[in-house]
Amino acid sequence: MTTTVSVRLSKDMMKDLEEFLKEEKLDRSSGLRKLLIEAIEEWKKRRALEKLARGEVSFSKAAEMAGMDVWSFAVLVKESGISWVKEGIREDLEAL
């Protein structure tokens, strides 16, 4: 099922959108869908990283929130440079 959504865009944003559509060779609907999908995927990743960094979710839950498998999410965490392991746990792991 699909839903129609209307949105008002500034002239500058419309100019950028038209440039994007031209370069990607997409019609307006397809282009907007593509941009929304990419933006939502990035938002999910950012939200998952933030919650993981604050200790609000486990690593596996954060990966699930990001829509990624744990191995791909581990790469994302490493690239982001966030620290998600509590210091006490880190010391315990280093002692092993």
Steps between C-alpha positions, in 0.01 A plus 500: 500500500627845417412842632526831320690773684516868409787722601592864447859565393697822489625619161856402596396152606296457183803604295712241682231238450477569128880472471491168687219367279684600186829340608331182623269488197193457720148633491392711795314224687781246464762756593317615811442139605871425455602805706253414777615139516864607524423768762298261716772234479760754614272625778451144627878448509563834676225432755633151571856632547379774735297258712791254511742776604265609781466140618126495433510186284715193458731458203271245334191716560680801348593292194136396467386863532746600228364227273841335477656167587733515803816469291413792272390699802832426672678660204271804525568530875874480441483761223291732718756482780239472775583323822222266600663261746476604864841556657463222755411250232785621283748441783356151561534415132856632485592285802399183315 
